[in-house]
């Protein structure tokens, strides 16, 4: 339901009024278990509807291990219509481009410098 929030072990997942799933987390490193919890939380908040997802990675240097990459690639498309990543790091940009090139995710993934740009793009995936 729009306007709802799910508290997770790594932060909050919000289903905002615009119809976007927004992750708010200060955790520097996610484990495979965190990604499993994230997708389960997305499934719960969205009630099975595919919705655009946004994560603010500015100021963070999260690294995904291979098991997490495979899990996200194998399952994210079941719960998310698109993925916007806000970033401010050349390293994160490189890693994300590498992930997209190797894994060819079934969900469109784009990186943005601002939340406004990300939200404009995500509107086409509602």
Secondary structure, 3 states (H helix, E strand, C coil): CCCEEEEECCEEEEECCCCCEEEECCCCCCCHHHHHHHHHHHHHHHCCCCEEEEEECCCCCCCCCHHHHHHHHHHHHHCEEEEEEECCCHHHHHHHHHHHHHHCCCCEEEEECCHHHHHHHHHHHC
